[in-house]
Amino acid sequence: MRWLPILAALTALLSPLSGHAHEVRPAYLDLREDRPGEFSVLWKTPMAGEMRLALDPSFSGPVEVLAPVAARRTGDAAVQTWRLRANGLRGQTLRIEGLESTLTDVLVRVVFADGSTWVERLTPRRPDALIPARSSMWGVAGTYLVLGIEHILTGVDHLLFVLALLLLTTGTWRLVKTVTAFTVAHSITLGLATLGMVHVPPKPVEAVIALSIVFVAAEILHTRQGRVGLAARMPWVVAFTFGLLHGFGFAGALSEVGLPDGQIPVALLFFNLGVEAGQLLFVAGALACVALARRVRIAWPRWAEMVPPYAIGSMAMFWVIQRVAAF
């Protein structure tokens, strides 16, 4: 029981982020060259209440706007579209004005008339980038790898589900099977949904993802009370079943930024690898905390073992109510 306070602390660290569960909302800039030197532009920025984030793209070279900017709102984002002429866009520096004063990222995709694509991720620390003469497959791979890592590490609902599985699972081999089952399951649905082979409405999926955390938290409590159910005996079955739903959640995040034409397999593969890398980092961190706690000799009260599942279940139930109300 000495490791329980450490896992309770992990839960407490995640709780301030509960209002932002599964919240990765980068801005998105898409330029497509449909005529030589002429581009159609789509600029999508997150909304903060009724206000659009004050972000605007700019170029180091001459750019001419060919049509007035058309604006609309879709969900929690503002979408602007226009056309521009930019002869010699390659070699120019693209900058997102105002990005350094925010906490968001910007995914940029430029599709040229010859079929080549340039994808880049701009951040508050690096708000500009040089548009190269030719795009690199490894550049796309690196961009989507980082996006995958960031998504899982900022997706608090996914992390709480993994944490709940760690609490429920005993034994190294059982833990390996459980984590592997979760990985395989969400990789399947991530690929199917991203490629358009399966479509599931996102809002019900988000609600059921939260409900899956409530279920596992309840199973932890039942196990602590001596009522060992299927989830405790075969946690890999639960991990695989609910992992399919979590994969649809990952696909929803990926659909927010899109996939680069001509390099979809690379982007999808490395986004998934990023998700797995972030998940393994979290599991390794939790296990390191457990190993550290075993060195601490403190007689904790019996009720302390109930703190983590109650905290996890309470946060998840809040998300269930919040997400169902958003239908």
C-alpha positions, 0 to 999 in steps of 0.5 A: 500500500506504500505506493498508493500515495504516489499514485494519488499524487499523480491523480492530483497532478492531472486534476488541474487539467481536467477541464482540458481533457483530450484538448489539443487544439492547434491552429491550422494553416493550409495553402494549396497551389491550384494555379501557378503562383496562386494559392487558396488559403484556409486559416483555422484558429481556436476560439477563446469564448467569442473571440478568435486568437489574435494570430495571423500568418505573414510572409517575408516576400511579396504576397498579394491577396486576390480575394476578400477574406471570408470568415465563419465559425465551426464549433470552437474554431474560427475559419477564414478562407481567401486567395493569394498570389505569391510567386516564389513562395519557396524560399520565403519565411512564414511567420505566425504573428502573435504566436509567441504570446500564446500557448498553442501551436500551429500546423502548417501544410503547403501543397504545391502544384507539382504535388509536393507537400511541406508540413511544419509545426510552429510553436510559441518558441519558434513562430517562423520557418523557412519554406524549403525548395523541397519537402522532406519525408523525415520532416513530416515524420518528425512533425507528426511524431511530436504531435502524437506525443503531445496529444497523449501527454495532454490528453488527461482522460487517456492518461487517467484510463492508463493510470486506472489500468495500472492500479487494477493490474498486478504482475509484470506479465499481466501489465505487459499484456494489458498495455499491449492490448490497449496499444493494439486496439487504439492503433486499429481504430485510429487507422480505420477512422483516419483513413475514412473506413469507419466513422463514429460521431465524436461527441458520443465517443468522448462521453463513452471514453469518460465512462470507460474510466468510471468503469475501471475506477469502479472495478478498482474499488470492487477489487479493494473490497474483495469482489474481484471481477472480470476486469481485475482477472483479465484487464487486457480484455477491458484494455482492448475493448475500451482501447478501440474507443480511445482510438476513435478519440485519437483519430478525432484529434488527428482530423483536426490537423489533417494529413499531408497529401502524398504522405498519409501513411508516413504521417499516420504511422508516426502520429501513432508512434508518437502516441505510443511513445508518450504512453510509454513515457507516462507508464515508465514515470508511474512505475518509477514513482512506485519504485521510489515509494517502496523505499518510503516506510510510512504506515498509511491508513487503510482508507488511503488505498481508496483515494486514487480510484475515487479521485479518478472516478469523480473526475471521469464522471464529471466529464461524462456529465459535461460531454453528454450535456454537450450533445 
